[in-house]
């Protein structure tokens, strides 16, 4: 045991060193007074049982549990950063809020951890800033499943169904309204608690802290007629960032709906909502789409600094260049303004008929509005060009596969993906696309094999994990 990390109501946590496996760990020592008369060792084993079902980037791992002289100890992954509570408090003392991209990245990480727990039939029931740990690299990890409930899948429970367990669980200032009323928690309750965290991340303020200071948070949570104010974008943000802020605020306010039915149906649905409004850029090395504030690609680890000039609108002789038109079309596509984006891409192709990115992006936009045959015609033109780099050819084949798949030409789609994989055999995107096509073709074992390969490269790839659960359950 090296040094004490912190002490809570039920345990003390130490930084410790595992001599056998040569690694630093966190050692959680449960306080005897929290056990009660007949549960002297159950708390540790119950928490370990819950965590043993979950190995995920955004969940703190539990390695072992044991007893020494009648005391229960849990050996956990050591997270080398501060808690979310510490981060928020530090910023509050300086009257600062987190940068928008940092706040959303942490919220996204929390939702990923919650989604994985729910997928494994575990309801956390105590999501608070103290229970979110941050690595030195900024990755958020959900911890402390001490009062989590393992849901019996045979009970036909699903997201939104009540978890029949003791009521009133959780931390008073971070409960859902139903928990504050003494009702059982459920998966939707976890989403509400995540919404409180999201509001804090975005604004630095608790959504249910009454401005008068005359009411406690639990009191406000129990008042059905009190709803938090929608966060307002700071004037210091750029116009584009203010638009994003409003989009993210709407997602958080939906998580904070008092009625369960008004919240997202699942954490995955909330993640999809975040993804739908988050600007992305294309990695120049592997072609995968990543959030535009990332410094490195999450797929191939390439440095994305080369993309920093993507917003510059270059002018030549008073006319926009094809590159600028393509970038403008891409920004329009992020807003789902497909017709305007298509016109930008077509104009870029008029100026440079061999502009590979314009051809590919035009085909993608045509796919998005259901003009699959037109997309195939554009892609055939692009793929017929000589001296086409393998990266460009692979991405065009991928988009052509999508068009063929939408036309239910599964064999043609499969042939395109096979050719693309010959060029980029390690691409998770292409492997997952082939897995889905194998599923459509009825080749379920091949689909599982591809899904396993995807998970080897991206352990928390939701689509691949869902496919494996579907066919291995």
Secondary structure, DSSP 8 states (H G I E B T S, - for coil): --EEEEE-SSEEEEEEEETTTTEEEEEEEE-GGGT-SS-TTHHHHHHHHHHHT---TTB--EEEEEEETTEEEEEEE---S-BHHHHHHHHHHTT----HHHHHHHHHHHHHHHHHHHHTTEE-----GGGEEE-TT--EEE---TT-EE--GGGT--TTSB--S-SS-S-GGG--HHHHTT---BHHHHHHHHHHHHHHHHHSS-TT--TTS-S-HHHHHH-TT---------TTS-HHHHHHHHHHHHHHHHHT-SSGGGS-SSHHHHHHHHHHHS-EEE-TTT--EEETT-SB-TTT--B-GGGGGGG---EETTEE-HHHHHHHHHHHHHTT-HHHHHHHHHHHHHH-TT-HHHHHHHHHHHHHTT-HHHHHHHHHHHHTSTT--HHHHHHHHHHHHHHHHHTT-HHHHHHHHHHHHHH-TT-HHHHHHHHHHHHHTT-HHHHHHHHHHHHHHSTT-HHHHHHHHHHH-
